Amino acid sequence: MNEKKYENPAAIRSKRALALAFAELLEKKSLPAITISEITEKAGVSRQTFYTNFSQKEDILTYSLDRLFSMYADQLPEGLFQTPLEALADYFTYWHDHSQFLTLLFRNSLGYLFLMANNACFENEFQTLAASLSECAEDVPFILSGLSGITFSILRTWILNGASLPAEALLSTAQKLLTGYFFKTGGSDNAV
């Protein structure tokens, strides 16, 4: 849900205040333990304002994800990327910078929200790149699905294991998976 130019600035401020308040609460409490009243009180808005903008708590996270994915799309280079590795390097760097938000999602078993947004991002932003990788148009949805799936799984595993690796390590793992390195060598450089 991109914020439209015609959207009321007060509504934008309210949504952002609710999103910030909710994220701060999620750092201290689990999702089920947080009430709408706590969110609105921390955000400094009324319950009516909450229900004007959202129908449930999870909608705030969807809004936040939409904003993050919009910001990602807005910063993409004009001609996109020459190779999948360039695209993945940029993607992992972006989410590395937003690891705190991803941690909130995955820690609260809300990774499915990221998965859906991630799939949409690859379908919307990487069609040209995927089409350049195969002469067969029927391959494109599978390429996009594969890239989306690998990025989601790597980011999820990274977050659940403490998010301590740099973005370059995530890219290296993705590259090894995409090239079949682990399957060819069994993961060992000494394999025959």
N, C-alpha and C positions, 0 to 999 in steps of 0.2 A: 504494500500500500504506500505508494509514493505520496509525499506531501505535495499537493497541487498548489500552483501559484495563487489560485483563487481561494485557498483555504484560509479561514479566519486565523489571523496571527495569535489570537487568544487561545484558540483551540490547539494550535501547534504547541504553544507554551504549556498548556495543560497536559497534553499527551507526553511531552518531554519530561515534565515534572513528575508525572505518574510513573513513567518508565524509569527515571532515575531513582525515585523512592522505592519502587519495587525491586530494582536491582540491589539497592543497599540492604533492603530487608532480606533478600534471598542470600546474601552473604552471611547472614547471621542465623537464619531460620529456614526450615524446609518449606516448600511450596504449600503443603496442606496446612501448615501452622500459621500462615499469613492470612489475615483477614482484609477484606476490602476497606474496612474502617481504618486499619493500620496504614494501608497504602495511601488513602486519601489524607489522613492526618499528617503523615510524613511529607506528602507532596504539597500540603497547604491548599487543598481544593475540597470541594464538597462531594458527597456521594453522588449527587445528581450529575456533577461534572464527570465523574468516573463513568456513570451509566450512559451519558451522552456520547462518550467516546469509545467505550468498550463494554462488552456484555459479560466478560469473565476475566479472571486474572491472566490466564494464558494468552488472551488477546494482546495484552501489553507486550509480552515476549515476541509475539508474531509481529507487532508493530516495530519493535526494536530490531528484529532480524531484517524486516523489510528495509528499514533505514540503513542498516549496515550493508546489506547487499546493494542498495541503491548507491551508497557512497563508493562501494567497490566498482560498480559498473561505471560510475561517473569518472573514476580515475584511470580507467583502462586507456591504453594508448590508442591513437587514431586508427592505425592499421592493424590493431590487435597484435598478435604474436606470430612469429615465424615458425615456431616449433611448439609442440606440446610441453616440452621442458621449460621453455620461457614462460608459458602460461601457468604451469604448475608452480614455478619458482615465485612468480608474482602472487599467486593465490595463497600459497603457504605463508609467505611473508605478511600478507594482509591479515590472515587469521591469527598468525603468531602475535601480531600487534593487538588483536582483540581476544586474546586467550582468556581474559577474565570473564567476559560474557559467555564464551563457550563453556567455561568451567561451570558457571551457574546453570546452564542448560543441561549439560550432561550429568552433573551432580544431582539434579532434581528429576532425572529420568525423562527429560524433555528433548532428547536428541532427535526424536522424530520431527520436531519443528524445524531443526536445522537441516535434516535430510530432505524434507520437502522443498525448502528454500534453496538448498544446494542444487537439487535436481533442476529446478526452474532456472537458476542462474546459468548452469551449463547449457540448457536448452536455448536460452535467450541470448547468451553472450558469446558462445563458442561454436555456433553453426558453421561459420566460414572456416575456422581452423579445422573442425572435424571433417568438413567436405574436402579440404585440401589434403587430407591424409589417406583418402581412398578414392579410386576412380568409380567405385560402386556407390550410388546414392543410398542404397539399402543399408550400407554399413554405418552411415552417419548417426542414426539413433543409438546404435550399439556402442559406437565410439564415445558419444556423449554420456551414455549411461555408465560405461566403464570408467571414464574419467571422474564422473560424479561419485560413483561408488568407491573408487580408490581414495579420492580426497576425503570423503566422509569418514571412511573406515580408519584412515591414517590419523585424521584430526581427532576422532573420537578416542582412539587408542592412546594417542599422545596426551590428551587431556586427562583421561582416566589413570594414566601412569605419571601424573605430576607435571606435565607440560614443561619438562626441563630441557628437552632437546632444542637446538636452534632450527630455524626454518630450513636451513641447508640439509640437515639430517633427514627431515621429512621428505624433501625433494629426492635425496639419494635413495631412500626406501621406495618411493613411488617409481623412480626410474628403474630400480632393480626388479620391481614387480612388473612394470610395463614391458620390459625387455626380456622377461623370463629368466633373469639371472639366477634367482633362487631355484628354479626348476631345472635349469641346465647344470648347475654346479652343486646343488644341494646346500647352497649358502656358503660353501667353502671355496676359497681361492685355490686350494690344493686338489680339487676334485679332478678326476681323470676324464 
